[in-house]
Structure formats: C-alpha cells, structure tokens
Amino acid sequence: GPPGTSSVAHGFLITRHSQT
C-alpha cells in the first residue's frame, strides 16, 4: 500500500480508543 498507511491506521485506532 501507499506509504503512511500503517501510521494512519494506527492513529485511527488510537483515536477510536481515546473516544471510547
């Protein structure tokens, strides 16, 4: 995949965790 995909996914998971 394009560079940064892992970082974006990781950040997304962190955001989700923070919201919950």
C-alpha distance matrix in Angstrom:
0.0 3.8 6.6 8.6 6.7 8.9 11.7 11.8 11.9 14.5 16.4 16.6 18.0 20.4 21.5 22.2 24.1 26.0 27.0 28.3
3.8 0.0 3.8 6.4 6.0 9.1 10.7 10.7 12.0 14.5 15.7 16.2 18.3 20.2 21.0 22.2 24.3 25.7 26.7 28.5
6.6 3.8 0.0 3.8 5.6 7.7 8.5 9.6 11.5 13.0 14.1 15.5 17.5 18.8 19.9 21.6 23.3 24.4 25.9 27.8
8.6 6.4 3.8 0.0 3.8 5.5 5.1 6.1 8.6 9.8 10.4 12.1 14.2 15.2 16.3 18.2 19.8 20.8 22.3 24.3
6.7 6.0 5.6 3.8 0.0 3.8 5.4 5.2 6.1 8.5 9.9 10.5 12.3 14.2 15.2 16.5 18.3 19.8 21.0 22.7
8.9 9.1 7.7 5.5 3.8 0.0 3.8 5.5 5.1 6.0 8.5 9.8 10.6 12.2 14.1 15.3 16.4 18.2 19.9 21.2
11.7 10.7 8.5 5.1 5.4 3.8 0.0 3.8 5.5 5.0 6.0 8.5 9.9 10.5 12.1 14.1 15.2 16.2 18.2 20.0
11.8 10.7 9.6 6.1 5.2 5.5 3.8 0.0 3.8 5.4 5.1 6.0 8.6 9.8 10.4 12.2 14.1 15.1 16.3 18.4
11.9 12.0 11.5 8.6 6.1 5.1 5.5 3.8 0.0 3.8 5.5 5.0 6.2 8.7 9.8 10.5 12.3 14.1 15.3 16.6
14.5 14.5 13.0 9.8 8.5 6.0 5.0 5.4 3.8 0.0 3.8 5.4 5.2 6.3 8.7 9.9 10.6 12.3 14.3 15.5
16.4 15.7 14.1 10.4 9.9 8.5 6.0 5.1 5.5 3.8 0.0 3.8 5.4 5.0 6.1 8.6 9.8 10.3 12.2 14.3
16.6 16.2 15.5 12.1 10.5 9.8 8.5 6.0 5.0 5.4 3.8 0.0 3.8 5.4 5.1 6.2 8.6 9.8 10.6 12.4
18.0 18.3 17.5 14.2 12.3 10.6 9.9 8.6 6.2 5.2 5.4 3.8 0.0 3.8 5.4 5.0 6.1 8.5 9.9 10.7
20.4 20.2 18.8 15.2 14.2 12.2 10.5 9.8 8.7 6.3 5.0 5.4 3.8 0.0 3.8 5.4 5.0 6.0 8.6 9.9
21.5 21.0 19.9 16.3 15.2 14.1 12.1 10.4 9.8 8.7 6.1 5.1 5.4 3.8 0.0 3.8 5.4 5.0 6.1 8.6
22.2 22.2 21.6 18.2 16.5 15.3 14.1 12.2 10.5 9.9 8.6 6.2 5.0 5.4 3.8 0.0 3.8 5.4 5.2 6.3
24.1 24.3 23.3 19.8 18.3 16.4 15.2 14.1 12.3 10.6 9.8 8.6 6.1 5.0 5.4 3.8 0.0 3.8 5.5 5.2
26.0 25.7 24.4 20.8 19.8 18.2 16.2 15.1 14.1 12.3 10.3 9.8 8.5 6.0 5.0 5.4 3.8 0.0 3.8 5.5
27.0 26.7 25.9 22.3 21.0 19.9 18.2 16.3 15.3 14.3 12.2 10.6 9.9 8.6 6.1 5.2 5.5 3.8 0.0 3.8
28.3 28.5 27.8 24.3 22.7 21.2 20.0 18.4 16.6 15.5 14.3 12.4 10.7 9.9 8.6 6.3 5.2 5.5 3.8 0.0
